[in-house]
Structure formats: structure tokens, C-alpha cells
Amino acid sequence: MVVSSAPAKINLSLEIEGRRDDGYHLIRTVMQAVDIRETVEICRVEKPGVNLRVSGFSLPMSRDNTVYKAVEAFFEDTGIRLFGLDIKVTKRIPAGAGLAGGSADAAATLVALNEMCGCGLGTDDLCKTGAKVGADVPFCIVGGTALGTGTGTELERLPSLPDCYIVIAKPPGNVSTDKAYRLFDSAGVSFKSRAVEDGLKKGDLRAIARGLFNNFESVISLPGVLEIKAAMKRLGALGCQMTGSGSAVFGIFESAGLAESCATELLEKFETVFVCRPDCEGARIEK
């Protein structure tokens, strides 16, 4: 058995730069891994096919979920003949949150299969395969702090986010990424800033927090997002915003005490609340 894990991500900045002729959108986003991790356990079995089990948060069990897609992409790219697999996913990242839970599942699956098959694929090759599954998969493989350009799959390492505490809260409801882009296209308004990137280069947490922005926030209206942001600001967050196309909101705090107090209050109304830290690692083998 091989056990692997991969982190959730938040978007410290998310700028939509335009749309290609093929319909895919071009973005510029600063992504940060956090230490909420999906775990994947993979065993080779005699019975043909893939048997998938899930615990924790739910995962769509249809053949087009990211775990199945990662398995198919891995065996297609390596040329290895598919053998029987038993896969258990422990989901700690909720779906429909903008936290790349499905991408983390795929990233952990690819890393585990690479280990199990003894392929010795490097990060670049794993990222190329991962990009076939989803735009956030390469980042979940790499982890840490990175600038994503193109469709989000072209990654450049950035200086690490200074040590801090991050509160994440998910209100009910979500908007699919496809719908979020359609809403943005209809509005046609894009805010641009390099404040987060500059703050990272200077190691200035307060400047980073002040510079947080997400182009989707201006076009997506979800119950609870504004309420969570207001509570985080009132309870000491240096900055807060929605991640991805939502619906999760994160706040950056300087102290554990402030973060825990904020999380405690948010839990009185919202079911899914985390206190986490920046994670410098991406997908990895656990055992």
C-alpha cells in the first residue's frame, strides 16, 4: 500500500486577464498551499478496475471525478497497462469551496501511482499529467507559494508567505467555475494589482493582507460571504477574501489566539470552519 497526501490551496490574488479563442480563460493568480490535506491510500489488487472509497467530505463517485481522471491520465501517459486498484480517499477539504479539494485528490493519486509503479517521474512530468485533469492539480503537486499564469498551470515559485494563521469558513452554496467565468464575462470588469506579489518579495505580511483581491468577488453573490468577511475583519483579520470561485472565505491573522477566537465565533453559524497554517510542501508520500 502507498499512502500520499496533497494540500488545499487559497488564492491570495486572482486576476482574469482574458479568454483564448478556444474558450479557456487566462489568469494571473498567487496561490498558497495550506496544511489541510487530502489523504489517498492505494493498494494493488487482483480484481480488475478501480474500486474507490471515500470518507470525510463527499466526493462525486461518477467516473469523471478527479481520482478516476488522474488514474486514466497516469496510465495513458506512462504507457503502463492498468491493473486493479483499491483507492481510499480521506477528504478533509469540502467540495465547491474554491480550495482545490478535487485537485488535491488528483495530485495525491498521481504521486502515489508514481511511487507504486516505480516510474521515477519528476515534478514537471507529474504536473504535465496533472494539467490534463484540472488547472489546479499542478499547484497541488508543487505546493508552497506560487504564481500561476496561462490557465493557471504555468507555475513560478514565489517567496513563502510569512508565518501566520489562516481561518477558512465555508458558507452554504457554491457557484461552479464555469458559471463564475460566464458571470465575469458578462460583467467585463477586471481589477489588476501586484501588491500581493510585491508583499511576498518584501516578506511583509500586512502588505500582502492589504493587497488581497479576487476578480470573482465582484460578480458572485453567495449568502454568507459578506457576513464572514465582516466577522473576520471585526475579529482581527489583517485581510480576508473569497478563494477561487467560492464559496469559502479566508482571513489572515497574526496570532493563534485571534484566529481561534474568530473560528469559534464563526462556528456558531457556519458548519465548516478551519484554522490552518501556510504549507510549504505539495503532494508527498506519507508511507
LUMROLUM-847769 format. One record per residue (C-alpha): x, y, z. Coordinates in pm, whole numbers, plus 50000, padded with zeros to 5 digits. Example, Ala and Ser with C-alpha at 12.3 -4.5 7.8 and 13.67 -1.06 7.14 Angstrom:
<sites>
512304955050780
513674989450714
</sites>
This chain:
<sites>
500005000050000
501115035449923
499785064950123
500085100449991
498655134650067
498215168349897
497265202750030
494345226149987
495025259949825
493825295349864
494115323349610
495855353649757
495175371749431
493155361949127
493125383148813
491275372248499
493285385648206
491145374647914
489915344847717
491595324247448
489985315447117
489295280347249
487235294547535
489735288947815
490375319048036
493815333348106
494535342048467
497265355448691
496925342049042
499055338849353
498275305549514
499175294349864
499065258849999
497625254050347
498015224750582
494585209450530
495445177550342
493605151150148
494965115950204
494935088649941
495685051850012
496265029649708
496604991749703
497224969349405
494584941849388
493864912049165
490354923049069
490494944348751
489374980348756
489345007649017
487455004349343
487085038649506
486065045049867
485685078850037
485505090450398
485035125550534
483585151550299
481725137749999
483245131449657
481215125649338
481515088549265
480965090948889
483745081348650
484525117648575
485715126448926
489325137248959
490625104849111
489425083848816
490705110348575
494115110248744
494335072248720
493435072948350
495875101248274
498735084448462
498445050948285
497915067647948
501005089747985
503275062448122
502115035247884
501705011048173
498784987148145
496094994948402
495924969548685
493434965148967
493434992849225
491724998149557
491755035349642
490605051349966
490355089349982
490095106850317
488555140550230
489235169250466
488595196150204
484945203650120
483785204049759
482535235949598
484695257749818
487415271049587
490005252049794
491075227449519
489855196649704
489335176749385
492695188249251
494395177349573
492795142949536
494205140349184
497645152849288
497895127749572
496725099949340
499375107949078
502175109249335
501045076149486
500855058549148
504295071849056
505655056449376
503755023749340
504835018348979
508445029249039
508285053248745
510525079548899
508645107748727
509835142348828
507675171548931
507495185948578
506215153548428
503675148648707
502475184248656
502015178648282
499875148348354
498045166748630
497185195748400
495135171348190
492955165148495
492485200848617
494105235148622
494835234548997
496385199649001
499935211148913
499875235849202
498675209049444
501625187949330
504095216549383
502585233549690
504135262649875
503585297149727
503445301649351
502325324549072
500025307248826
499645321248474
498115309648147
495175288048253
496795285648596
499015256148512
502185275848436
503815279848777
506585301848912
507845297849267
507425328449487
508895336949829
506985319450106
504045336050278
505335348750615
504265327750912
500635334251003
497355317951094
494595313650837
490915309550917
488785294150643
484995293650659
482595279650401
479025292550385
476255271850225
476045270949847
478585274049571
478985285549213
480605262748955
483805275548799
482175275448454
479275296748576
481665320148759
483555326848436
480295332848248
479255358348510
482635375248483
482465376148102
479065393048124
480355419448366
483655425248185
485365442648478
488875432148585
490915446348872
494705443548845
497285446449121
500775433549203
500515442449572
500475406249688
503465396949473
505385427549595
504475419949956
505755384349924
509065396649782
509415420150081
508205394450335
505575419550451
502525400750582
500465432150638
501105444450283
500095410450147
496885410750351
496035445950236
496595435649874
494305405149864
491915405749569
489775382349362
488075392649037
485275367749101
484155385949415
482635414349215
480365391349013
479485362849250
476885368349519
476705339949771
474845340750102
477255342750391
480365355350211
479945391750313
478895381350663
482015360050708
484275387550576
482715413050812
483175389751109
486795382451020
487625419450992
485875426951322
487755398651493
491225409751390
491965396651040
494675416150859
492805408950537
490205384650405
488605374250077
486845346349890
489115319849738
488705307749379
485105309849265
483985303749622
482255298049837
484975295750105
486395327750257
489775330250427
491235355250668
494895361050760
495745365551129
498995373251306
498245353251621
496815319151703
494595334651969
492855358351730
492445330751472
490955306351723
488585332751861
487395340851510
486885304151425
484945298351747
482515326451668
482095315951304
481325280151411
478235292951589
476685299251248
478735281050984
479355243550987
482705242450806
485455263350966
489205256350982
492235272051144
495315263350941
498835274650853
500735280150529
502175247550392
505505248450208
505035213550061
502915199449785
501815163649725
504015138949910
504365102450004
503355096050364
504295059250375
</sites>
